[in-house]
């Protein structure tokens, strides 16, 4: 009897935990959205942004042109937050679909060499961009806005 009550109590308490998970992304043929967050060392935000715009954003734009990505948006917060929740830049990428979003781009190396012929400078600047980065995380998001009726 005690085991049955324990199992019942466990099943009732586990239900809300399962409901808290994020909803799945859309079907595999639908756009897939990822948010990329960057937290930079204090005083280096402008340097990071300049390097990002010079050495990464053109690659993202090329992927939009190719159709691999649908859109790229770069944002920064208007106000500050607590240090533990702080982020300096958010890059939201709307990929063509989940497969494209979760697999390596076979053309990336070729595009990098095409966009930045001076690979030594490119690699040095990218290394600097990551040296001043305190944190980076990726967050897949799902639009759950109800359709208009």
C-alpha positions as CSV (number, residue, x, y, z in Angstrom):
1,X,0.0,0.0,0.0
2,X,2.8,2.4,0.9
3,X,4.5,1.7,-2.5
4,X,1.2,2.5,-4.3
5,X,0.8,5.8,-2.5
6,X,4.4,6.7,-3.2
7,X,4.0,5.9,-6.9
8,X,0.8,8.0,-7.1
9,X,2.4,10.9,-5.3
10,X,5.4,10.7,-7.6
11,X,3.3,10.6,-10.7
12,X,1.3,13.7,-9.6
13,X,4.4,15.7,-8.8
14,X,6.2,14.7,-12.0
15,X,3.5,16.0,-14.3
16,X,4.1,19.7,-13.7
17,X,7.9,19.2,-14.3
18,X,7.2,17.7,-17.7
19,X,4.9,20.6,-18.6
20,X,7.7,23.1,-18.0
21,X,9.8,22.1,-20.9
22,X,10.0,24.3,-23.9
23,X,7.8,23.4,-26.9
24,X,9.5,21.7,-29.8
25,X,10.5,23.7,-32.8
26,X,8.4,23.7,-35.9
27,X,8.5,20.9,-38.5
28,X,11.8,20.1,-40.2
29,X,10.8,22.1,-43.3
30,X,9.9,25.2,-41.3
31,X,12.3,28.1,-40.2
32,X,14.3,27.4,-37.1
33,X,15.3,30.2,-34.7
34,X,18.4,30.4,-32.6
35,X,19.5,33.3,-30.3
36,X,23.2,33.6,-29.6
37,X,24.2,35.6,-26.6
38,X,27.6,37.3,-26.0
39,X,28.9,38.6,-22.7
40,X,32.0,40.7,-23.1
41,X,34.6,41.9,-20.6
42,X,33.8,45.3,-19.3
43,X,35.2,48.1,-21.4
44,X,35.6,45.9,-24.5
45,X,32.1,45.9,-25.8
46,X,32.9,48.3,-28.8
47,X,36.0,46.3,-29.7
48,X,34.0,43.1,-29.7
49,X,31.3,44.6,-31.8
50,X,33.7,46.0,-34.3
51,X,35.5,42.7,-34.7
52,X,32.2,40.8,-34.9
53,X,30.9,43.2,-37.6
54,X,34.2,42.9,-39.5
55,X,35.0,39.2,-39.2
56,X,31.7,37.3,-38.6
57,X,28.7,39.3,-39.8
58,X,29.8,39.2,-43.5
59,X,29.8,35.4,-43.2
60,X,26.3,35.5,-41.8
61,X,25.1,37.8,-44.6
62,X,26.6,35.4,-47.2
63,X,24.6,32.6,-45.7
64,X,21.4,34.7,-45.9
65,X,22.2,35.4,-49.5
66,X,22.6,31.6,-50.2
67,X,19.3,30.8,-48.6
68,X,20.8,28.8,-45.7
69,X,19.6,31.4,-43.3
70,X,16.4,33.5,-43.7
71,X,17.4,36.5,-41.5
72,X,20.0,37.8,-39.0
73,X,19.4,40.4,-36.4
74,X,21.9,41.9,-33.9
75,X,20.6,43.6,-30.7
76,X,21.9,45.0,-27.5
77,X,20.0,45.7,-24.3
78,X,18.9,49.3,-23.7
79,X,19.4,49.1,-20.0
80,X,21.7,47.2,-17.7
81,X,20.9,44.1,-15.7
82,X,22.5,42.2,-12.8
83,X,26.0,41.0,-13.6
84,X,25.0,37.3,-13.5
85,X,22.2,37.9,-16.0
86,X,24.1,40.4,-18.2
87,X,24.6,40.0,-21.9
88,X,25.9,42.6,-24.3
89,X,24.8,41.4,-27.7
90,X,22.2,39.0,-29.0
91,X,22.3,37.7,-32.5
92,X,19.0,36.1,-33.6
93,X,19.3,33.9,-36.7
94,X,16.3,32.5,-38.5
95,X,17.6,29.4,-40.3
96,X,15.9,27.9,-43.3
97,X,15.1,24.8,-41.3
98,X,16.3,22.7,-38.3
99,X,18.5,20.5,-40.4
100,X,20.5,23.5,-41.7
101,X,20.6,25.0,-38.2
102,X,22.1,21.9,-36.6
103,X,24.6,20.8,-39.3
104,X,27.9,22.3,-40.3
105,X,27.9,24.5,-43.4
106,X,30.1,22.6,-46.0
107,X,30.8,25.9,-47.7
108,X,32.0,27.8,-44.6
109,X,35.8,27.3,-45.0
110,X,35.6,28.4,-48.7
111,X,33.5,31.5,-47.8
112,X,35.9,32.5,-45.0
113,X,38.9,32.3,-47.4
114,X,37.0,34.2,-50.0
115,X,35.8,37.0,-47.6
116,X,39.2,37.3,-45.8
117,X,42.1,36.5,-48.1
118,X,44.5,37.6,-45.4
119,X,43.9,34.6,-43.2
120,X,46.6,35.5,-40.7
121,X,44.9,38.8,-39.8
122,X,41.5,37.1,-39.8
123,X,42.6,34.4,-37.4
124,X,44.4,36.9,-35.1
125,X,41.3,39.2,-35.0
126,X,39.0,36.3,-34.3
127,X,41.3,35.1,-31.5
128,X,41.1,38.6,-30.0
129,X,37.3,38.6,-30.3
130,X,37.2,35.4,-28.3
131,X,39.8,36.6,-25.8
132,X,37.6,39.5,-24.6
133,X,34.5,37.3,-24.5
134,X,33.4,36.2,-21.0
135,X,30.5,34.0,-22.0
136,X,28.6,32.8,-25.0
137,X,25.4,30.7,-25.1
138,X,23.0,29.5,-27.8
139,X,19.3,29.3,-27.2
140,X,16.8,27.7,-29.7
141,X,13.5,29.5,-29.4
142,X,10.0,28.7,-30.6
143,X,7.4,31.3,-31.6
144,X,4.3,30.2,-29.9
145,X,2.2,33.3,-30.7
146,X,-1.4,32.2,-31.4
147,X,-2.5,32.7,-35.0
148,X,-4.9,35.6,-35.6
149,X,-8.5,34.6,-35.9
